[in-house]
Amino acid sequence: MNFRISQLIQACHTATAPTSPLFRRRGGDKAVLFLFLLFPLSLPAQEILNLQQCREMALEYNKEMAASAKQTESAHYTAKSYLGNFFPNFTAGGTGIYSTIDGSLGIPGGNLPTFLPHATGQFLPNGGYAYFPGIDLNYKTGTIYMGGIQVEQPLYMGGKIRAAYKMSLLDKEMAHMNETLTATEVILKTDQAYALVVKAQEMKKVADKYNAVLTELMKNVESAHRHGLKPQNDVLKVRVKLNESELGIRKAENALRLATMNLCHYIGKPLATDIRISGDFPEIEQDIRMQVSDITARPEYGILNKQVSIAQQQVKLNRSELLPKVGIKGSYDYIHGFELNGQDLFDKGSFSVFLNVSVPLFHFGERSNKIRAAKAKLEQSRLEQENMNEQMLLELTQAANNLDEARLESELSDRSLQQAEENMRVSKSQYEVGLETLSDHLEAQVLWQQAYETRVDAHFRLYLNYITYLKAAGTLYDKCCK
């Protein structure tokens, strides 16, 4: 039997009522336990995730990470493919021919004169004869088949094979670095989304606390108004502020819902998944030593270096087209067929060895211009590397400055909140004894709310600037994933 939740709750209320026979026999608690065992409910469990879990889920789900992993895998197998060029290449082949071509060749026999050498160095007939029986050859093509195994080994290709293999290794290393770079960007976006949820939760707490303060004040002012101690105008002033606080709560709830959906998007959950995060803002190193001169730990720096190295190997690869090439080839072949006078002319195998030397002479500038183009590409890569390195240094300096300012702003916001809380406490005491007007007391509460929101926003931006600095310094991936 399947009950709706409302029906089961109603059944529980009925079973635990004082007039229920079940209540009188076993007691209300036993009746409720009996019903829940009889009709189990499957309520969706709310997930509680921490930052590390969100990072792991994002790295597993992200499509860019999957594409980077496939790129690394492709580069790995490409390097293995180029490595095979250093070793011999074995090939097996075979050919079959059938032809109806046939024919014969005949030379008649007879007596042929004989010759002897003369003292003059010439051959002169000696009057004798030798009998020549003649030749009668009948040939038929029929079926001919052949097969063999060949082995080819390059001895010197002008450095082409070595340069291509080094390029494949560099591409493999660059793919690994690109995978790290993608993971760093995914972690940065996930941390930003996680911190945004924390901020939305804190803003919701601020709105609830402010609403609670105004609600308490509203009760006091209404009670004073009923006893003739406060005018109606004070009640209206508090009511206006209370309405504003309710609107603030609704905005905070919507912001929290939107931030949670954004986090679900990054970690691969359906947007409507009901999740909660644990804890406050992630801890920030207090004794971190900021530096603005070393960018060698960034994956982008390594990728640029590999691109320059690849351009250097490309120059060597093109230069190999102007150098001699030497290779050796060996083969074992078997051929069968071609009938001659009813017997097969070919019916055995043979070994062969070939040495090939190729020396380029003149190609109308085609290959030399390729070298010039590769050198120009190398200089372009070096210039781009210098430009990007300067930009990364500027980015690191800006991130360090933003982190330093955010840290000071966070400390000032903590002080401001403490001062605003003390101001609100003093204002409340003075208002209760009639030494302060309601407008001043409401203003003190607004200042406290603003200081609280400023503190939450400052802590949020402090963490964002912290992870941004770690990414600019190239240490975000190591701190988060190792």
N, C-alpha and C positions, 0 to 999 in steps of 0.2 A: 504494500500500500504506500502511496506517495502523498504526502501532505505538503501543503504550502507552509511557509514559515509562520504566517499569521494564524493558520488553522492550528498548528502545533502549539503556538503560544497560548491561544485560547483554550486548547485542551489542557495545558499545564495549569492555567488559572482555575479551570473548572475542577481539576483533580486535587488542587491544593486548597480549595475553598473549605471553610470549617464545616459546611453542611454535606460535603462529599463523603460517601461511604469509604472511598479509598483513603481519604484523609484521616477518617476516624480509625481505620484498621491499621494503617502502616505509618501514618504521618506524612506531612507534606513533602519533606525532602526525599523520602523513599519513592513517593509517587512521581515526582519530577524525574528522579533517576531512572525509574522504570520506563517512563515515556521516552526519554532520550535514548535508552538502550533499544527500545522497540522500534523507534523511528529515527535512525541516525540522520544527522544533518551534515551536509558537505558544504561548509562555508569556505570561500576562498581565503587562503592565508595571505596576509600582507607581508611582502618581502621587505626586509631591512638590510640594506647594503651599506658597506663602508667604501672608502675611496679606492682602496686597493682592488676590491672586487669589481668596482665599476671600471677601473683601468683594464683589468684582465678581460672583462666582457667586451669592452670597446675594441681592444686589440684583436680579439677573436672574431668579432662580428664585422669589423670595418672592411669594406670592399677594396679600399686602396691598399690596405695591408695584405689582403689576399693577392692582389695584382702584383705587389712588390715581391711577395714570396715566389710567385710564378716567374717573375723576371729573374730572380736569383737562381731558381732552378734551371731556367733556360740558359743562363750564362754558365752555369756549372757544366751542363752537358755540351755546350759549345766549346768550352776549354778542352774537354775530353776529346771532342772531335778533332780539334787542331793538333792535339798531342799525337793522335794516330798518324799524322803525316811524317813523323820521324821514323816510322817503322815500315818494313816491306809491305807491299800490296800484293796479295795472292789472288789470282783470277783463274777460273776454270772455264773453258769454252769448247764448243764443238760445232761442226758443220756437216751437213749431209747434202749430197748432190745426186740427182738422177738425170741421165741424159740418154737419148737414143742415138747419139752420134756414133757411127762406126765406119770402118773403111779398111783398106789394105794398101800395102806398099810392096811392089815386086821388082826385083833386079835380076835379069836373066844371067845364067852362068855361061862358061866357055873357057877357052885357053887364053891366058894373058901372058904377053911377052915378059921376060925377066931382064933385068938390067944389072950391070956391075959397074963399080966406080972405076974411072980412068985416071991416069996420072995427071991429066989436065984439070981434075976436080969435077968433071962432069960424069953423068951416068949414061952409059952407052949400051945398047942391046947386045946381048951375047949370043943371040940366035936360039936361045932356049925358051920354053913355055911352061907356064904353071896353070893348073886347072882351077877355076873359080866356080863353086857349085851354084852360086846365085842366092838371092835372098827373097823370101816370101813371108811378109809380115801382115797379120790380120789383127786389127785393134777394135775394141769396143768399150765405150765409156761406161755405160750401165750405171750402177750405184757406187758412189764414192763417199766415204765418210771419214772424218778426221776429228780428233779431239786432243786436248792438251791442258797443261797447267803452266801458267806464267807467273813469275815473281818479278816485281819492279821495285827498285830501291834507289831513291834520289841520293846522290853523293854530295852535290853542291848546287844549290839553287839561288846563289847570290844573296843568301840571308833572308829569303822570302818566307820560308817555313818558320824560322825562329822568330821573325818579327810578327808574323800572324799569331803564333802561339802566345807571345808576350802580350799582344793586344787582347787576346781572349782572357788571359789571366787578369789583366787590368780591368777589363769589363766585368769580370766576376767579382773582384774586390769592390768595384764601384757599385755593383748591384747590392752587395751587402750593406754598404754605406747608405745607399738610397732606402733600403729597408729600415735601417735605423732612423733615418730622417723622417720617413713616413710614420714610424711608431712614435717619434717625438712629437710630431704635429698632432697625432691622434690623442696622445696623453695630454697635451696642452689643451685641446678643445674639451676633452672629457673633464679635466680638472676645472676648467672655467664653468662648464655646465653644472658640475657638482657644487662648486662654491656658490653658484647662482641660486641653487636650491636651498643651501644653508642660509644665504642672505634672505631669501623669501621667507623661510621659516622664522628667522629672527625678526624680520619686519612684521610678521603676523603676531609674534609675541609682543612687540612694541604696541601694535594697534590694540591688542586685547588688554594690555595693562593700562593703556591710556583710557580705553573705554571703561574699564573697571574703576579707575580713579574718578572719572566723570559721573559714573553711575552712583558711586558713593556720595559724591558731592550733590548730585541731583536729589537723593533721598534726604540729605540734610537740609537743603534749601527748601524743598517742598514741605518738610516738617516745620521749618521755621516760618514759612509762609502761612501754613495752617494755623499757627499760633500767633500770627500777626507780627512776627519779628522781622520778616523780609518781605519786600514788595514783590508784586507779580513780575516786574521787569527782571529781577534776578533769576526767577524761574525760567523765563524765556531765554535769557542769555545762556544759562546752562543747557537748556534744551537744544539751542542752536549748536553748541559745541558737541553735545552728545550725538546729534544727528550727523555732524561731520565725522565723528569718530566711527559711527556705524558704516558710513561710506568708506572710511579708511580701512575698516576690517574687510569689507567686500573686495576692495582693490587688492589688499594683501592676499586674500584667498585666491583671487584670480591669478595674481602674479605667481603664487606658489604652485598652482595647478599648471600654468604655462611652463614654469621652470622645470617641473617634474616631467612633463611631456618632452621637453627639450632634452633632458637627461636620458629618458627612455630611447629617444632617437639615436643617441650616440652609443648606447650600450646594447642596442639591438633588440629592445623590448617593444611590444606594441605600445602605441602612444597612450592608450587608455589604461595601461597597467598601473595598479595601485601599489606604489613602492614608497618606502621611507628610507631615509639615510640616517646613519648613526653618527652621533658625536657632533662636535662643533667644527669650526674651520680647522683644516689640517694644521698641525704644528709647523712653525717656521723656525729655522735655525736662528738662534739669537746671536751666536758668535761667528756668523758667516763672514768671511773675509772677501770683500768684493774686489775684483780686479778688472781693469779696462784695457788690457794690452795683449791678452793671450786668447786667440780664437782657434788654436790648433785642435782643440777637442771637439769642435763642431763637425758634424758629418759633411756639411757643405764645403768646408775647407778641404777635407780629404777628397771629395768628389772632384773639386777643381784641380787638385794635384794630379789625380788619375786622368783627367781629360787632357792635361798638358802632356803627360807621359804617353798617352795613346796617340796624340798628334806627332810626337817624336818617332814612335814606331811606324807611323804611317809614312813618314819621310823615308825611313829605311826600307819599307815595303816597296815603295815606288822606285827607289834607287836600285833595287834588285833586278828590275827589268832591263837595266843597262849592263849587267854583269853576266859572265858566262854561266851556263848551266850544264851539269854533268850528271848522268844517270846510267844505271846498269839494269839490264833485263835478262833474265834467264827463263828458259821454257823447255818443257818436255812435251813432244807432240807425237801422236800416233796417227798414221794414215793408211787406209785400206781401200783398194779398188783399182780400176783401170785395167781391163783385161787385155793381154797381149798374147795372141796365139793360144787362147783358152786358159791362160794362167794370169793370176793377179800380179801386176807389176809392182804395186806398193802393198806391203803387209808387215810393217815394223815401226818401231818408235825411234826417236832421235832426240838428242840434247842440243840446245843452241844457247849461245851467250852473245848479248849485244851490248856494246858500249856506245852511248850517245853523248855527243858534245855539241852544244849549241852556243854560238857566239853572236850576239846582236851587232850589226854593223851600222845601219843607218835606217831611221824610221821617220825622217822629215820632222823632227822635233816633237813627235807625239809623246815619247816617254820622258824626255828631259823636261818638257813643260808640265808633266804630271808632278815631277819633283819640285819644281818651282811653286806650283799650286799648293802642295803639301807643306812646304816651308812657310808660305804665307798664312796657311791655316794654323800652323804652329805659333807664329807670332800673334795671330788673333787670339788664340787660346791664352797665351801668356798675358796679353793686355786685359782680357776679360777677367782673368784670375786676379790681377792686381786691383782692378776696379771693384770686384766683389769683395776682396779682402778688406779694402778700405770701408766699404759699406757695412760689412759685418762688424768692424771695429767701432764705427759710429753707432750702430745698433746696440752693441754691448755697452758703450758709454752711456747712451740714453737710458737703457734698461737699468744700469746701476744707479743713475741719478734718480730715476723714477722710484726705485726701491728705497733709496735713502729718504726721499721726500715722503713716501707713503709710510715709512716707519715712524718718522717724526709726526706726521699727521695722525697716525693711530694713537701715539702716546698722548698727543694734545686732545684728541677726542675722548680718551679715557678720563683725563683731568676735567674736561668740560662737562662730562656726564656726572662726575662726582660733585662738581660745583652746582650743576643744575638740580641734582637730587637734594643737596643741602638747601638750596634756595627754595625748592618746593616745600621742603619740610618746614622751614622757617615761615614761609608764606602761609602755609596751612595753619600753623600755630597762631600767627597774628590775625588771620582771618577769623578763626574760631573765637578769639577774644575781642573781635571788633576793631582791631588796630589796622586792618587792611581791607580795601574794597574788594568786591567780587571780581571786578575787571582785572585788578592786579593779580589776584590769585589765579584766575584763568590764564593770564599771560604767563605766570610762572609755570603752570602745567604745560602750556604750549612749548615754552622754552625747554622744559624737561623732555618732552616728546621729540623735539627737533634735535636735541643733543644726543638722545638715544639712537635716533635714526642715523645721525651723522656718524656716531661710533660704529654702528653696524656697517654702514657704507665704507668707512675708512678701513675696517678690518677686511672687508671684502676686496677692496682695491689693493690692500697690502699683500694679500695672498696672490692676487692676479699678477702684480708686479714682481712678486717673488718667483713664481714659476716662469714668468717671461724672462727674468734675468737668468734663471738656470738654463733655459733654452738658448739664450743668446751666448752664454758661456760654454754651451755644449755639454752640460752635466745633468740635464734633466732626465735623460734616458737611464743613465747610470744610477741615479738616486732612486728612481721609481721602479726599475725593472731588474736590478742586480742586487 
